[in-house]
């Protein structure tokens, strides 16, 4: 599939995603947007009724696993709000506290699943394209980014996946990436990520708006997290008031996405992005490309172009080569991709530009001790594990 490519003058990810972009603008509730998606309100009523029944069935079906502490991560809306980054941060916190974590995913983007449960192997030397086909892009990205002391499991049934992680790999903490809707595993905490500026878009459920579920269900959350893309940006007062009215007493935490540096594809060591670095062409297939652009600019990256692929889509060699030519023609001297997109890079492609992967992590902007208190207590009951290392630890092949 060909990406939507725009040069420096047209940058602003959500404005140029073809039909998806048209839908997102209608959902956004932004000043000047045309609320044409209200025509879909009859379909939204059907979706709301069906999803309410599905949520009730899921709640009744969830089961606990003794000895396993579970944190589920979800969001109210479709699109990227930082769930995957938060899942990774929580897994690292569990390791720092001495508890072996497992990140559980359903396998978005996988096209050749040949078993129910896949424990993702270390990917050093493993063809990344095959990993994406079998496991999905997010699972491959988690495995590449997390230390070996963390287990990554793909299974549509999170209970079954958690049982495999616990019995086979000693997991004592399970992190459910996008786990609010699933009906397999009961959680101890629910962390919900929201867009800092428009937490509910136009306030309507799918397909008339971006809401997966009514905003009133936010009261189920244990913690509400916001990922800020730029330094020095406060959470809008309107957002604070909106959340407080729907989830009174639920703590709100802000995180900042931090650029650790860039590296070559397949390399883990990040080198700092210098202030004098040349203009870059960004290639991405993420849920919120406009937010990615803001993060890149806030990190000192001069963007010459941005080629946007659909979220979770395969990247063909022809489409990537076309995007690279576009970036070069727009003045880019280097190409940048995200960690999520790294496993989708076509193997054997000869790039006309140097290609670097953006290595990023979350840093809390608010005190997190209170929010982590229950995880800390659960970890205290588990035996300690070895130090965090990206190069040492049990092999998971």
Buried (B, 14 or more C-beta within 10 A) or exposed (E): EEBBBBBBEEBEBBBBBEEBBBBBBBBBBBEEBEBEBEEBBEBBEEBBEEBBEEBEEBEEEBEEBEEBBBBBBBBBBBBBBBBBBBBBBBBBBBBEBBBBBBBBBBBBBBEEBEEEBBBBBBBEEBEBBBBBBBBBBBBBBBBBBBBBBBBBBBBBBBBBBBBBBBEEBBBBBBBBBBBBBBBBBBBBBBBBBBBBBBBBBBBBBBBBBBBBBBBEBBEBBBBBBBBBBEEEBEBBEEBBEBBEEBBEEBBBBBBBBBBBBBBEBBEEEBEEBEEEBEBBBBBBBBBBBBBBBBBBBBBEBBBBBBBBBBBBBBBBEEBBBBBBBBBBEBBBBBBBBBBBBBBBBBEEBEBEBEBBBBBBBBEBBBEBEEBBEBBBEBBEEBEEBBEBEEEEBEEBE
